[in-house]
Amino acid sequence: MKKQTRKKLEQRLDGLEYRQQAREQQRAERQKAYRLAAMMREQGTLRGARKYFELKSIPYHESVDALTGCHELTVPRQITLSYDAEGRFVSSRPPGLNVGR
């Protein structure tokens, strides 16, 4: 009798652990989807680019033009993204090219 009771308890505990792991996995997937959706809503903005670079662990350098208030995000040896004073995307170029102002 004790063996049967112990076996049933073990099965129930295994089921509880399985369901708990499944809930945690679903929660993690949901949080990731929310982060990606928020990032997509900010697509084309300076804030969205910063979030993307941070999420993907991409190193970047940010510079601000004091006269115009325009921002530039540069990923070394890859690309430079330009944003206007309100943070909206303006253009992109290879990082070595300087814009004639």
N, C-alpha and C positions, 0 to 999 in steps of 0.2 A: 504494500500500500504506500509506504513512504517513497519508494522508488518512482511510482507513477505520479505522485504528487510533486516530487522534486522535478521530474521530467516536464510536467505541465508548466510549472513555474518558470523553468529555464526557457521553454518555448515562448511563453508570454513576455519574459524579459527581453529575449532576442527580438521579438516583434516590436516591442517598445523602442529599443535601441535603433532598429532599422527605420521606423517611422520618424524618430527624432532626427536621424542623419538625413533622411529625405527632406524633411522640413527645413533643416539648416541649408541644404544644398539649394532648394527652391528659393529661399530667402536671399542667398548670395547671388543667384542668377537674376532675381528680380531687382536687387540693388544695382547690379551691373547694367541692366537694361535701363533703369531710371537715369543712371549717370550718362549713358550713351545718348538717351533721348534729350536730356538737358543740354548736352554738348551739341547735338544736332540743331537744337533750337537757336543756339548761339553761333551757328555756322556763318562764316563771313564776318565775324567780329573779332576784335583784338582779344576780348575775354575768352571767346571760344577757342582761339588758337593757343592761348596760354594754357587752358585746361587740357587741350589735346596733347600738347608737348609734355605737360606734367604727367598725364595719364600714361603716355607711352614712354616716359623717362627719356625724352629727347632733350639734350642740352641746347640751349639757345641764349642769344644775347639780345637785350632790348635797348634801343636807343630812342631818344626823343629830340626832335628839332625844336629848340627853344623859341624860334621865331613863329613857326606855323603851328606847333603843337602836334605835328604828325609823328607817329610811332613807326619804328621798324623792328621787326623780329628777324634775327639772322640765325639760321642753323649753319654752323661752320662747315665750309666746303660743300654746301648743298644749295641753299636758297635764302633769299631775303624777301620777306613779306612786308608791304607798306600799308599803313592804315591812316585814315584822316584823323583830325582832332576829335571827332565823335566816336572813333574806334571802329569805323566801317572799313572793310577791305577795299584797297585802291588798286594795287598791282603787286606783281612778283617778278623777281629777276634772279639771275645767278648772283652769288654774294660778292664776286669781284667787280661787278659793274657799278660805277658811280652814276647817280642820276644828275644830269645837268640842271642846275637850278638857277 
